């Protein structure tokens, strides 16, 4: 799809690859959570029917 999303934090090199991967995971989660939160807030402010979207997807109802 060609989309890129820059991280909101810098990822430093680590001696242990497992430590680096854990840091990468955390940065990815935080970046995605921040972007998702901003997206939802924008949709709410724009008057989009977010809950209508949730209602059309039964698997998401437990989160909505």
Secondary structure, 3 states (H helix, E strand, C coil): CCCCCCCCCCCCCCCCHHHHHHHHHHHHHHHHHHHHHHHHHHHHHCCCCHHHHHHCCHHHCCCC
